[in-house]
């Protein structure tokens, strides 16, 4: 991974089971905290329709687009439920324990 991590939000501002929209490196992302507390960053647009995933529902390690019900894996970005058939980009995330900030690398994507 590159060293292009940028702060996007405070960890305590994102509750488990919640998604928010953030921008890093000019890329709109859905920042998601799964129900187990893991933090993920995905491209904030459903690959089926131009809908913000950050407005969707988080369940387990998935996020569901509110418009047509497409579900995406938070780790891989792969669609798990039709009508979406294409994955969304997933970005590396790390937590700065000292500051409590969530950092995302907008220059890299994780393999899907």
N, C-alpha and C positions, 0 to 999 in steps of 0.2 A: 504494500500500500504506500501511496505517496504521503508526504508530510504537509498536505494542503488542508488539514482539518481547520474548520472555522466554527466558532461558537454560534449556536442557533437558538438555544433556549436553556432555561434553568431546569434541572431534573425535577425539582419539587413543583414546577408549574405544569407538569404532565402526569396526570393520575393514571394508574393502571386501567386499561380498557378505554383509553382516550386517544384521540388523534387531533393534531392541530396542523395548520399550514404554516410553513416557514419558507424562506428563500435563502439559498446558499449558492454563491457563485453565479447568480442570475437564474438559478433553476428552482422552480416551485416544487416543493417536496411536502409529502405527508409525513410528519413526524409522529410515530405511533409507539405507545407503551403498551405492550401486550399484558394480558391479565396476570402473568407471572412476574411482571416488572421489567422485562427485557425491552430495549429501545431499538426501533427500526426506522429507517428513512427510505421512502419510496417516492418515485415520481408521482406527483399529485394530480394525475389524470388517468381515468379509466381507459384502458386500451380499446374498449368497445365503443365508448362515447366520450365526448368532451366534458366529463363530470369530475369534480374534485373528489378524490378518494378521502381526503381529510374530513369530508362531511359524512362519511360512511360509518358503519357500525363495526366495532372491533369485537371479535369473539375468539377466544383462545389465541392462536397465532395466525389469524386471518383478518382481513378487512373486507367489508362488503360494500359495493357501490349501491347507493340508495335508489338510483333510478331504475336499473334493470336487474339487480341482484347478482351481478358478477362478483365473485369472491377471489381474493388474491392471497397467496402465502406471503407472510411478512418477511420471511428469511430469503426466499428465492425470487419473489415477484411473479411467480407462475400463477396463471389462472386456475382456480379449482372448481369454478362453477360457470357455466355458460350464461350469457352469450359471449363473454370475452374468450378469445382463443390465443391472444398474444400476451406475453408477459409485460410487466412494467419494470423499469430500471430500479435497482436497489443500490443504495449508497452505503459505504462503510460508516459506522458510528462508533464513537468511543465516549466515555464519561470521564471528565476531569474530576477526580475524587476530591482534590483540594478546593476547587471552586464550586463544585456541584453543577457544572455546566455540561450540556450535551454538545458534542462537536461532531460535525459531519464533513466528509471529504467529497466535495462536489465534482472533483476531477477524476474520480475513479468509480467504477460500478462493479458490483459483485457479480460473479458468473451466475447465470440462471440455468 
